[in-house]
Structures are given as C-alpha cells and as structure tokens.
C-alpha cells in the first residue's frame, strides 16, 4: 500500500426502516461516529437549505500545534462543558472549548519521530496519526503515540478526557507486550494510521508498514483490556506485509472486529494473511477458519502487483431484503468494491457481490446510510469522480451503477441526516493541494450539489489526505495542520437534536 486518493463512490442497496436510540447528550467518541464506521450523524438542523448556507465560525479559535491526520472528537458531560479532542503528529493532545476553540487542557506525550529516523514513509514528523477513541463510562481517552528515544516505540495511552492526566497503569509499551505466534512487535517498522476502536472493554489498535513497504513489517491488531492494561493480546499476518492501511482502522458489529489487510511478500503462493478481510473475536483472537477470513481468488496476482485489497478500512453494512443481508465492505487498489457475508466470510473464494468502480481505492474510510430509496455505501478513490451504485435486495445482491459526479481531493466522507432517514447529505473535504481544501456536500439520493465550498472565509489550509470531518450540535469540525476549523449552520436554523447511534446486528463468532 503506498499512496492517497481522489474519487468518491456510493453504492445503493435495498432499504429498510431502522431504529436509532437518541440520548440527550451528544458525544462523538470515535472515527465516523460508530463502531461500524458508517460515518452517520443525526442532527435535525442539517436540512438541505441550512446546509447550503453553512459558514465557518470565525470566532472559533482552534489553534493547536502540529500536523493533523486524525478526526476530531466531541465530548460532553464533563466539568469543562462540551469539548473538542484533537491530536497531532507532534504528539500533542488537546481539549478545546467546543464553542470558542480555546484550550481547556493540553498534553505533550513525548518527542515525535523524524522521517529521517525511519527506513521510509511519507509523514514527517510522525507522532499521533490514528483517530483516538473515548470510553464515556470511565471518561478515558485512548490513543497511540510513536515516541522518540533510545528505542523508538509505540505507546498506547489512556488519559482522563477531562484533565489530560495519564490513567494508572498506562501507557502500554507495544514493543514489550505485543507478540503473536513467535513474532514480536517492532515499532520502528510499524505505522499506526488507522482509527482505534473500543469494543466490550477492549481497545483495538491496528498497524501497517510505512509508505514504501520498507523492512519486514506485518499487519498487526493489538488489543488492550481497558480495565487491566497488563492484559494485552495481538494478531498479526504470518507473511511479511499485509498492513492495515485504511483511515478507519478497526470496524466492529458490536461483537467481532474487522480489518482489511494489504499485499504480502515472499509467500511462494501460500496465503498467509494478506489481501484479506479478517474477522477477529475478542482479544483479539482468530480461529483461522474460513468463516473468519475472505481472500479474493487472485490474491497472489494482487500481491505481485502491489494492488492491495486493504486500501480502505472495513465498513459494516446491513442491507435488508438481500440474502445475505449482514455484510462487510472492502475496497481495493484493483478498482473493485467487494461485499461479503460477515457471518461467514468464506475463505479464498468469490465475493458475495463485486463491481469495478472505475478507480483505485486507498487510505480512506467509507460511509453507509439508509434513505427511503435504499441503503448506500460511499467511498472515495483516485478517478476524480463521485459514483453511485445500487446493491439489489436479491439473492445474492448485485451492484448496479446509479450516478456519478466529479470531485477532486483526497479525503474520507461523512454523512448528515435530520432523523436517520430523511435529508441525507454526503459531506466531503477536498483535502491537500490536489483539492480546493473546502467542504462539499451532495444529496444522498441524487448526488446533486448542496454545498460547493462557500466563500473566502470557508477556505481551509493544511488539510491532510485521508482525513474526515465530524458533526455535533449544528456544527462541522475538521482538523488540519495547526488548526481545528469549525463551521456552523445559520442562526435561523432549528436547534439540532442529539447525534444518534445505529448499532448493527452482531454476527456470531463461528
């Protein structure tokens, strides 16, 4: 896996009504709002008319220090009022006032690592890259930081989200604790770019190599018991390579966790963990049975051409009316989208549904949402267009082209809806110099442009590839180098409701 992104694609599937439990409190505790990595935010203020008039909040300070590849988080319920949590490659962690953008607390976890100290890579310096995750019950913030020293090491931290103080028993030294099948974790050759996940009391952290595929890295998933951080488990690809590259990192259906791995090396044609969707049970543990992995039949050819399956992180998707209906999405550098039965991934075999979506996919997160017209899956790839596909509610489902739009940039989308079904809007930041560094929004059913970037005040700078935005209380927050940007709806719009969470149906472990 080596490089960034350019198009945004949507897949449409059969529809169904869904129940979304809503709490009075709004908390965005993880990448894309939910463990499924659906990227869905319910906010009654985000009607198409209101979204069309979105404006940057020029009174929001948002000044931080360091480059930002991670999505900001939004946390309520503490003594400081609503907070934005932001992390940077300088190993700085911030809590900002969600209204003013001023600093509530900040921590530096140690010196970051220069690219000159690594064998390869494309982030400089490198410190905290992946989006953290928050456990509200314990008011704890979990993150991975690469810290300089006599030995360069990844440390998994738990901080008090209200004060920034390190919780007792943390951080976890990944070099010292992560082992799998006789292999030991080596921080110097492992990059942590994917978002962390928290599932049933275990925080999961995924790792890839660095851009350039240097040294004998592996794809790793490390799990730490948040109530007993000395209890560390891990899984890794047997072959060299197989990195977990996608921005969303680890996805979950509420019971199992899913990752997508990239190309491996020197396998001699024997599959050893790469080019796969992997389903892991709690720990992580892995059965090694075909129910718990899917590999395309041409995996060895993909390996030899550096055409990773694992370009985009896994997304858990439900398509009522289809057989099977409980799916997981993978997108590859071979320009294909794949849907798999997440209850039985199937081993080395054909996918449940597959389609060529006309562009390389790498580095990002996908989205999924449901309207009266169907269930959609959205993603961004290198062809410079937004495309829509429909997944038929048949046995098996099929993927059918629906529509397309043009859009440059290298970011991951997110979605707003006023009530879970209506007024679906797909948002996207056209990040890096390949895009215009502005927000864009599209009608979730038709792809019609709703918001085209705003005026002079809405221009951002220093946005990084792969990154995604976050929605809370009628605002969109986006992280960039040395800055968190805040955009707000017109004051004439209704007061937004709480962000709701949709929990997908859990899949059995065997």
Secondary structure, 3 states (H helix, E strand, C coil): CCCCCCCEEEEEECCCCCCCECCCCCCECCCCCCCCCCCEEECCCCCHHHHHCCEECCCCCCECCCCCCCCCEEECCCCCCCEEEEECCCCEEEEEECCCCCEEEEEECCCCECHHHCCCCCCCCECCCCCCEEECCCCEEEEEEEECCCCCEEEEEEEECCCCCECCCCCEEHHHHCEECCEECCHHHCECCCCCEEECCEEEEEEECCCCCCCCCECEEEEEECCCCCCEEEEECCCEECCCCCCCCCEECCCCEEEECCCEECCCCCCCCCCEEEEEECCCECCCCHHHEEECCCHHHHHHCCCCCCCEEEEEEECCCCECCEEEEEECCCCEEEEEECCCCCEECCCCEEEECCCCCCCCCCEEEEECCEEEEEECCCCCEEEEEEECCCECCCEEEEEEEECCCCCCCEEEECCCCCCCEEEEECCCCCCCCCEEEEECCCCCEEECCCCHHHCCCCCCCCCCCEEECCEEEEEECCEEEEEECCCCCCCCCCCCECCCCCCCCC
